[in-house]
């Protein structure tokens, strides 16, 4: 997947207007998916991109529950023609910032969540510290003509 020029920064942009903000735990994952579906559609995602967002958000939220202390927080927002999905938790930090860049051994149980998220998003940002981890996925809208004035119209690049 080509890297969009707006996504080359080391960190995702600070959200100005968060469309969806929900805390969750194991028992709240189904409700979280419903909220992501409703708000992702309202943010302008095409049907296939909405399906990708649902997979990404489910993987990241499940990782937060399994590895990040049992709960987390999911935020969705749009900045220009990019939709962002951020999941944060208070668990142990992600030691490898390159986690998910290579496909795990097929005989390994688990370990494919971040790999899958990297494949379905245009960019995956991983920020981690002793306070917890934050993973933000960026999806560039198929309708690329709705850039805000703050965004460069340069388009996709390799």
C-alpha positions as CSV (number, residue, x, y, z in Angstrom):
1,X,0.0,0.0,0.0
2,X,1.4,3.4,-0.9
3,X,2.1,5.8,1.9
4,X,0.1,9.0,1.7
5,X,2.2,12.2,1.9
6,X,0.1,13.5,4.8
7,X,1.1,10.4,6.9
8,X,4.9,10.7,6.8
9,X,5.1,12.4,10.2
10,X,6.5,10.3,13.1
11,X,3.3,10.9,15.1
12,X,-0.3,11.2,14.0
13,X,-1.9,14.7,14.1
14,X,-3.5,15.9,17.3
15,X,-7.3,15.4,16.9
16,X,-9.3,18.6,16.7
17,X,-12.8,17.1,16.7
18,X,-13.1,13.6,18.0
19,X,-16.2,11.9,16.5
20,X,-16.2,8.8,18.8
21,X,-14.5,8.3,22.1
22,X,-15.3,5.2,24.2
23,X,-13.6,3.4,27.0
24,X,-13.9,-0.4,26.9
25,X,-13.1,-3.7,28.6
26,X,-13.7,-7.3,27.6
27,X,-17.4,-7.0,28.2
28,X,-17.7,-3.9,26.1
29,X,-16.1,-5.1,22.9
30,X,-19.3,-5.8,21.0
31,X,-20.8,-2.4,21.9
32,X,-17.5,-0.8,20.8
33,X,-17.7,-2.5,17.4
34,X,-21.3,-1.1,16.9
35,X,-20.1,2.4,17.8
36,X,-17.1,2.2,15.4
37,X,-19.4,1.0,12.6
38,X,-21.9,3.9,13.0
39,X,-19.2,6.6,13.4
40,X,-16.9,5.2,10.7
41,X,-19.7,5.4,8.2
42,X,-20.5,9.0,9.3
43,X,-16.8,9.9,8.8
44,X,-17.1,9.1,5.1
45,X,-15.4,5.7,4.8
46,X,-16.3,3.6,1.7
47,X,-17.8,0.2,2.5
48,X,-14.6,-1.7,2.1
49,X,-12.7,0.8,4.2
50,X,-15.3,0.6,6.9
51,X,-14.8,-3.2,7.0
52,X,-11.1,-2.6,7.3
53,X,-11.7,-0.2,10.1
54,X,-13.9,-2.7,12.0
55,X,-11.1,-5.3,11.7
56,X,-8.4,-2.8,12.8
57,X,-10.4,-1.5,15.7
58,X,-11.3,-5.0,16.9
59,X,-7.7,-6.2,16.7
60,X,-6.4,-3.1,18.5
61,X,-9.1,-3.3,21.2
62,X,-8.6,-7.0,21.7
63,X,-4.9,-6.4,22.0
64,X,-5.5,-3.8,24.7
65,X,-7.7,-6.2,26.6
66,X,-5.3,-9.1,26.3
67,X,-2.0,-7.4,26.6
68,X,-2.7,-3.9,27.9
69,X,-4.2,-4.3,31.3
70,X,-7.7,-5.5,30.5
71,X,-9.2,-2.2,29.2
72,X,-8.6,0.7,26.9
73,X,-9.9,3.7,25.1
74,X,-10.8,4.0,21.4
75,X,-11.0,7.3,19.6
76,X,-12.0,8.0,16.0
77,X,-11.6,11.3,14.1
78,X,-11.1,12.7,10.7
79,X,-8.4,15.1,9.6
80,X,-8.8,16.2,6.0
81,X,-9.2,13.1,3.9
82,X,-7.8,10.7,6.6
83,X,-9.7,8.8,9.3
84,X,-7.8,7.9,12.4
85,X,-8.5,5.1,14.9
86,X,-6.5,5.4,18.1
87,X,-6.5,2.7,20.9
88,X,-4.7,3.4,24.1
89,X,-4.2,1.3,27.2
90,X,-2.3,1.4,30.5
91,X,-0.6,-2.0,30.2
92,X,3.1,-2.8,29.7
93,X,4.7,-1.0,26.8
94,X,5.2,-2.5,23.3
95,X,8.9,-3.2,23.3
96,X,9.4,-3.5,19.6
97,X,8.3,-0.4,17.6
98,X,8.5,-2.5,14.4
99,X,6.0,-5.0,15.8
100,X,3.8,-6.4,13.1
101,X,6.0,-5.4,10.2
102,X,6.8,-9.0,9.3
103,X,4.4,-11.9,9.1
104,X,4.9,-14.2,12.2
105,X,5.8,-17.8,11.7
106,X,2.7,-19.7,10.4
107,X,3.2,-22.2,13.2
108,X,3.0,-19.5,15.9
109,X,-0.2,-19.2,17.8
110,X,-1.4,-15.6,17.7
111,X,0.8,-12.6,17.0
112,X,-0.9,-11.5,13.8
113,X,-3.0,-8.6,15.1
114,X,-0.6,-5.7,14.5
115,X,0.6,-7.3,11.2
116,X,-3.0,-7.4,10.0
117,X,-3.6,-3.8,11.2
118,X,-0.5,-2.6,9.2
119,X,-1.8,-4.4,6.1
120,X,-5.3,-2.8,6.3
121,X,-4.3,0.7,7.2
122,X,-2.3,3.3,5.2
123,X,-0.1,3.9,8.3
124,X,0.2,2.5,11.8
125,X,1.7,4.6,14.5
126,X,2.9,2.9,17.7
127,X,3.7,5.0,20.8
128,X,4.7,3.2,24.0
129,X,6.0,4.1,27.4
130,X,5.8,2.8,31.0
131,X,2.4,4.5,31.2
132,X,1.0,2.3,28.5
133,X,0.7,2.0,24.7
134,X,-1.2,4.0,22.0
135,X,-1.6,2.6,18.5
136,X,-3.2,4.8,15.9
137,X,-4.2,3.5,12.5
138,X,-4.7,5.9,9.6
139,X,-7.0,5.2,6.6
140,X,-7.0,7.6,3.6
141,X,-10.5,8.0,2.3
142,X,-11.1,6.8,-1.3
143,X,-12.6,10.2,-2.0
144,X,-9.3,12.0,-2.0
145,X,-10.6,15.4,-3.2
146,X,-11.8,16.6,0.2
147,X,-8.4,17.8,1.6
148,X,-8.5,20.6,4.2
149,X,-6.5,23.7,3.6
150,X,-3.9,22.5,6.1
151,X,-3.2,19.4,4.1
152,X,-0.9,19.1,1.1
153,X,-2.6,18.1,-2.2
154,X,0.6,16.2,-3.2
155,X,-1.3,12.8,-3.1
156,X,0.1,9.3,-2.5
157,X,3.8,8.6,-2.7
158,X,5.8,5.4,-2.3
